[in-house]
């Protein structure tokens, strides 16, 4: 029951994130006098709708996104009104169809309220407003958690000591197979509760710095620990072992291995800590979005029974399932489950921001790139005293936009199948 409740709660959280995104576009468009005929959450068949003023608000059957419909997204052909003549070329026909659809709802009284007629900076604001709303929501959730609840932060105090050396891809990390080599930390006499104060002659106060030093070391290394109020020097013989990369757990590298895990404490963050942490989240999210094409082989492998990594891409089905897993888990406290669910929702919104800012049509970033290019082109023409080249015709890019859309749909279906047959598991 908790799994189902968690899935439903997180699913509606995702729908809210989509609606919140489109609300940004809607508000900015209306602010600049652009006529918006539809505000929809979802795609396909309309389940519910209501018209208020000039805009129809509604919910559609397929909850995998949303949109607002603005009139005049594409300019007419140069020196002529919207044409109805259809070309025999399939690519030119795509352009003409897009231009015609853009012109369908334009009436004489609305002729001055078209999207393409607005100055480039206003169009940039309209298209950025959606992703920025997701960013604002993500920052708000992260800030509330980091400043109000706190962030579990690893310390230099030892929580547990590994008994033996196991490769990163070992199927069972809790059992030492016969003949396994003793871990350097266990061999040197480390104990849970030891606080590491010096490593190889240098003092350390944060786990991040200490972990980096451990991974870069090999051979005998003097380590000073504080134990029962006294300082004790231990000399583990560090070895090389296969470990997950720090910023990419699904990839491995050979690094120095000590064989211990740190104690984690719940620490509330100040404004500086929040800014730094969220900045790291944005950077990591951007990296993961860029790496999406590289994840295709892993997704295909996961569908046919291979390992599904925790940092594997997930869709709305997989993300909702994670919400159910978190809420039903007995491995963390109730408040921890709630915080983790909000963290997941904030992460989704951060991903929506980064993904939609990619300079590709039909994404928001594609329209932003078109408006910026128009501004540069007009500025250059003015500088060299040439005639105004007019609005940049993004309709000509529609064949490319359709191709990119097909790629996105295929990728989404791949992720959907993987989410169903081999979902990502946190615990």
N, C-alpha and C positions, 0 to 999 in steps of 0.2 A: 504493500500500500504506500509506504514512504517513497519507494522508487517511482511509482505512478504520480504521486503528488509532486515530487521533485521535478519530474519531466514536465508536468503541466505548468508549474510555476516558472520554470526556466524558459519554456516555450513562449509563454506570454511575456516574459521579460524580453525575449528576442523580438517579438512582434512590437512591443513598445519601442525598442531601439530603432526598428525600421520606421515606425510612425514618427518618432522623434526626428529622425534623419529627414524625412520628407517634409515635416513641419518647418524645418529650416529653409528649405527651398521655397516653400509656399509663402512664408512670411517675407522673405527677401524679395520674391517676385512681386507680391502685392505692394510692398514698400516702394518699388520703382515703377508702379503703374502697369505692370505686365498682366494681361488677362490670363487667369488660370481656370481652365474648365473642369479639371478633375484632380482630386487628391485621393489616391487609392493605396491601400495596404494589401499587397498580394497581387497575383496575376491571374488571368483566365476569367472564368465566369464570376459575375458579381453575386455575392451572397446577400449583402445589405448595402443600401446607399440612401442618401438623403441630400437634396439640393438646398443649399443655403446661399442666397444671393446668386452670383454667377458661377459658383463652384459646386460641383457634385462631390460629396464626401462618401467614401464607401470602403467595404472590405471585400476582397475577392477570394476565390476558392483555394488557389495555390499560394501558400504563405512563404514564398522564398524571395521576397523583396517587396518593392513598392515603387510608386512613381507619382509625379504630378505632371499634368499636361498643360503646357503653355502654348499659346498661339504664336505662329511665326518663328518657329525655332530655326528655320533656314530662310535665307533671303531669296527673292525671286531671281530669275535669270537677269543678267545685266541688260538694262534698257528695255525690259519687257515685263509684263505682268506674269503671274503664275500661268504656265502653259499647261495644256491638256494633251498635247501631241505626244504619243508614245513612241519611243525609239525602238528599233529592232535589236540594238545592242543590249545584252542582258545587264551589263554594268551601268550603261546609261539609263536603262529602264529602272534600275534600283534608285538611281539619283532622282529621276523624275517622280517615281512613286513617293519617295521620302518628301520631296518638295510639295507634291500634291497633298499628301496627308497633313503636312504642316499648314497648308492653306485652307483646309476644309472648313474650319470653324471661324474664319475671318469674315466679319461683316463690315460694311462701310463705316459704321460708327466705331468699330474697334480697330480700324486700319492703323491707328497711331499707337496701338498698345502691344505691338509685336516684340518678341524677345530680341530678334536680330537688330532692331532699331535702337536698342539701348547702347550706350557707350561701352567700350570693352571693359572698363573697370566695374561697371554695374553688373555686366554679365558674369564677370569673375566672382563677384560677391554672391550673386544668386547661386552659381554652381558650387562655390565653396561652402555655402551656408549649411548644406546637408552634412558633408563630412565633418565640418567644424562642430556641429551639434553632437555628433557621436564622440568627438574628442572632448567636448565640454562634459558630457555625461561620464565618460571614462575617468577624466581628471577628478570630477566631483566624487565619484565612488571611491577611487583610489585614495584621495585625500582624506575622506571621511574614515576609511579603514585605517590608514597609516597614522593619522593624528588622534583618532578616537579609540581605536581598538589596539593598534600596534602591529608591528611586523616581526615575525619570528626570525631572529638574527643569530647566525652561528657565532660562537665565541671560541676562544682558545682553550677552553676547558674540555677535557676528554669525556665523551659520553659513553663510548664503548670501544673495545679493542678487538680487532679481527683475530681469530685464532689461526687462520692460514691464508695463503695467497691463492686467490681465485681470479681467473680472467673475467673481464667485464661482461662477457656473454655467457657466463656459467648459468645453467638452468636453475640452480638452487643455491642462493647466497648464504643460507643458514646452516648448511651441512658441509663439513670438510671431508672430501673423499679420501680413501686410504692412500697414503704416500704423499699427501699434499704438504708443501713446505710451510713451515711456521712463518707467520707474518713478522716483519722486522720489529713492529711495536710490541708484539707479544714476547718475542725473543729477548728484547731489551728490558722488559719489565714494566712497561707502561700500565697504569691502572685507571679505571674510570674515576673521575674527580680530579685527576692531575691537571693543573693549569700550566700550559706551556708559556714560559716567559722569554726564553731565548732559543733560537735555532741557528746552529752553525755560527755562534758568536754574535748574532744580531738579535736585539729585542723585538718582539712582535706583540701588538695589542689587538689586531683584528685577524679573524680567520681567513679572510680573502687574501691578505698579504702572506700569511703563513702557508696557506694551501698552495699558492703560486711558488713559494720557496721550496716546498716539499716536492712538487712536481718537477722542479728544475734541478733536483739534487740526486746523487747516487753515491753508493759506498758509505763508509762509516761517517756519521755526522753527530757531533755533540749537541745534546738537547737538554736545556735546564728547565725543570718543572718545579712548581710549588706544590708540595704535598704535606698536608697536616701542619701548615705554618712554616715548613722548612723547605729549603731549596735542595733539590737532588739532581745530579747530572747523570743522564742516561746516554748511551752511545749506540743507537740502532744502526744496523747496516742496511741502508736503503737499497732497494733493488728496482729494476725496471719492470713495469707491468702494464698491461693493456687496460686503459681506463676511458670512460666517456669524456668527450671534450666538454669544457666548462659551459660553453654557450650553445652546444649542440649535442644533447644526450644520446641521440641516435647514431652519432659518429664516434669513432674510437681513435685514440692515439697512445703511443707508448711513452710513459712518463715515470718519474720517480714515485715509488710507492712506500708508504710507511705502515698503513693498516690501522687507522683509527677514525672515528667519527666525532664531530664536535657537539657539545651541548648547545641547544638553541634556547634563547630567552625571548620573551615577548617584550619588545621595546617600542614605545610610542615615538613617532618621528616628529621633528620640528619642520618648519617651512622649508629650510634648506635641504633636509633629508627627503621630504616629499618631492621637491623639484628634481633632486638627483635621481631618486628611485623611478619617478615617472619618466624622466629623460631616458633612463636605461631601458624601461619598458618599450618606449617608442622606438628606440634604436633597434632593440631585439625584434620587435614586431616587423619593422621595415625589412630587416634581414630575412626573416622567415617568409615574408610575402615575396621577396625577390627569389627565394629558393623554391617557390612553389613548383616550377617546372621540373626541378630535380627530384621531386617527391613522387613523380608518376611511377617509376619502377617499384618503389616501396609500396605504393597503394595497390598496384597490380599484384605484387607478391602477397600482400596481406589478404587480398580477396581469395587467393588460392591457398590459404593456410599458413602463409609466412607470418613473421612477427610484425605486429602493429605497434610502432613506437609511440611513446607518450606525446612527443611533439609533432605527430603526424597531423596533417590538415583534417579538420572536421567541418561538416556542414551543419545545418540547423537541426537535423536528426541526431547527429553525433553529439552536438553541444547540449541538446535537451537531455540526451541519455546521461551525459556527464553530470548534469544537474540532479537527475534521479539518483545516480550513484553516490554523489556527495551527501545528499539529504538522508539516504538510508545507511550510510556508513557508521559502524560502531567503533571505528579506529580513532575518531576525533570527537571532541566535545560538541554539544549542540551549538554553542556560539561559534565554535570553529567551523562547523558545517555551514552556518549562515554566512560567515565571513568569506568562506571559500566560494560559495555560490555567487556572492556579489563580486568577488575577484574575477570569476569566470565571465560574468556578464560585462564587467569593465574591460576585460581582455577582448571580448567579442567586439565591443564598440571601438576599441583602439584599432583592431584589425579592419573594421569597416572604414575607419578614417583613412588609414594608410592605403588600403586597397583602392578605394574610390578616388584617391589623389593620383593614381597612375595616369600618365598622359596618353590614354588610349580611349578612343570612342568604342562603345557607347558610355563609358564611365564618365563621371563628373570631371575628372582630370583631363579628358579629351576635349571637352568643351572649354575648359579653362585654358588649355594650350592653344586652342583655336582663337580665343579672344585675345590672348597675349600676343600671338603672332600677328593678328590684325592690328593691334596697337603699335607693334614694332614697324610693321609695313607702312602704316599711315604716318608714323613719326619720321621714318626715313624719307618718304615722299615729300613731306613738308620741308624737311631739311634741305633736300636737293631741288626744291621748288618744282616738283612734278605734280600732276593732277592726283587728287585723292583716289586711291585704288578702290575705295568702297569696302563694304563688309567682306570678311573672309568667308567663302562659301563652303561651310562644313558638309553640305549635302554631297559634295563631290567625294567625300571620304566614306560615304555610306557602304559601298562594297567592302571596304576594309573593316568597317564597323560590324557588318554582318558576319564576316569571317571570324573576327575576334569573338563575337557573340557565340558563334558555334563552338569555338574552342572553350569558352567559359562554360557553356552548357555541357559539353562532353566531360570537362573536368569535374563539374558539379555532380554529374551522374556517376562518375568514377568514385568520388568521395562518398556519395550516398550509398552505393553498393558496399563499399568498404565499411561504412558506419553500421550497416545492417548485418553483414556476415561476420565481421571481425572488428568490433568497436574498440575505440581507445578506452583503456581502463586506468584509473588513477591509483587504485588500491589493489 
